[in-house]
Amino acid sequence: ATPMVMTAVEQRRINFLDMSDKDTVVAVAHDYPRSFETIRQVWPGTKQIVVINGASPNERFWRDEIQKDAELFKDRVQFIWYDDISFSDILKNSAVLPPDTAIFWHLMNVDATGVVYEGDTALRRLHAVSNAPIFSYDDGFFGQEIVGGPMYSVHDLSSLTAGVAIRILGGEKPGDIKIPSVRYADPKFDWRELQRWHISENNLPPGSQVLFREPGLWAKYHWQASLITGVILIQGVLISGLLHERRRRRVAEVEFRQRLAELARLNRHSAFSELTTSIAHEINQPLGSILTNAETAELMLKSSSPNLEEVKEILSDIKRDDQRASEVIRRLRSLLKKTPFEVRDVDLNDTIREVIRFVAALAHGRDIELRHATTSA
């Protein structure tokens, strides 16, 4: 006879006495109390658990088994059974469940009216209308409609079954291969369903896995964000460099103007030394005139009948010569004063006249004749 490997069969549905030495089984062991306890932990305040189960002979068998385990929670949770109504009525009832209710999905192959449902067709319809979270023990339903919980790992069960088949192909007798019944794997939960029902991850049992977690903005747009950040950093460096260069140039410009002003002042000092003779002449001339006019006025006032008109003219001459001397001194102070460098418009005609007056005495002393002609503004 051909060896046979049965897998994913619940241990309570196996009659080991009917198995031959050519048969072996990778059985599973449902742990409904663990499922119900997980529901109460994950969905705090649960007072009702609606059990969705079909009406076929196999499903009725499991109704009795589930009910035995439900008795352990009779003082804490009320169990509601929908295996005696049509699936259409199940959908209607599930849409208006109280907020302290959770749904445990077991099987739905045939409903109470004899309608057959294949795969997860019924579960998808329930998920679309239910106002309570749906839990299950079957990994095959995970990833679309259920919140999660402790359940069998299809991957682990398949790997274990494949290992048994390899052992048989290697010559080992099937009847000698005894595999302990597979228990639920660590709980796993669908992050999307947790978000939908506002279930905190703090409520999950220790060791739980949370799958289908949607990445955050940074994880989703990592390279775009990195590129934008890089561009901003480069722009920041360039702007900082330009600002630093601008400041350096402004400092250099200010220093240049300060040095230029200092150089101009030194040049004025040097020119002052060269123009000492002319400056002395410019000052002595009005001072000499003032002295002469003062002495003349004094003599006239001592006479018995001074000519006051002539005295008045002499005083006017003294005033004019005083103003002339004051202007020379003012210009000397302006020449030697340390002032900031300033760019402004000047009248070259006035500048030339001032220069001619300053150097006239020096030129005369050296037998130099100065001539100049000004233009109209």
Steps between C-alpha positions, in 0.01 A plus 500: 500500500607854435610691812267783601579818693202684644558858612318789668241258642385581852597221738142457622392406147757218462429135578851369555370140527395507134846612381735241349878490521501671158327806641620792708351833593618852579213595728407832652344580837247781522532712814174693517548618861821671395318669211222625729747623762690689231179666382425620852852637537521670162143635506460610866150511636378214283170368634377310195675275250306414187609162360462470123473132407320312223234230513670208322557176702867585548417855607235373744761271651718803563209697641480244781876507557514881507207510740685272743793743511267799518364367830833604655404865438129486584540734800698755299370497143170424329531288184256554214456228237393577145505146355121474496431802274576581138817681414297797376354534849848462645611801293203706618562416865875562472440852373327608823698325773560678833843664546605242763478216246765308305458242223679164492509358149515120495356356177228577251476229239121461510255732678176394673305532173738270310678774301861401429787749534847437361829631633477836672199622303277513807773654715557783251129584503495494879805725521332757277199550731611399849521767770713277725858369460539148358744247648590148383742213555554429128810652342338461160263787577774729629601805298163622377203478732602399853677685780710196582579304813680172576469276196674228308788595278434368149870534426609297803231236443596465134869470586427233760285303254767524230756370750282195573460430127876517451554255784255255339669539162826430677374156602354563842170324578206743526361317803825560687484876451322652796463879487358686801189698424583850379394780732426864426797714411567832673216749450516727199284796414415709198611859560229630267225334705655626823479851359145448377375395843732733695664209680814598688806283448544513877202262522668229293636186670877478554687369196235621255592593145342800328500462123395716204615810682485793260831684485515858626565795273876475555513129420266537202678799347847439638704569189285799398534649848874428498535670162304806614696514824826476305395780266399720794832431674696583184298819455561587864875450459505709182293779656719495810810517282359789297403690815846442646662619176275806492587585859870449430479734201313763699759482778776527241322795337464678835866434582598627155304821550649548845851453366424728205374768739811456717720526193317816394553648846869416489519655155335812640758513780776462246349770282461720807871477564571593140256791510615650830636814332181557303286438804708739710458763230124435485473558873754780539350709223156551664660525845741770376214691341303475822797637700558790256133594490473479878800732548361745241161503668666559837689806367189639338300465819771691692456805274275785614255448217517138373338416170248241608422389145866407445505325838189307396670391177810395696286287733334338197846416363599352838182287504565379145862411577391319817251293303771423247738381771222294661425336166867409456510345848173313435640353181820399676300320769291330233817396320657344808184357655466117501161445339337189347547446132202645318414503133315814391471747214734804510535816291841476335507876441483565876759232565741652246456848648579369850809319374622812317461708815694245707794466264514859372755614759713189450493552122586868538798416720630265231433745215221286359210667328164327547219543254161335505171525322171369634199392303141580572297233677 
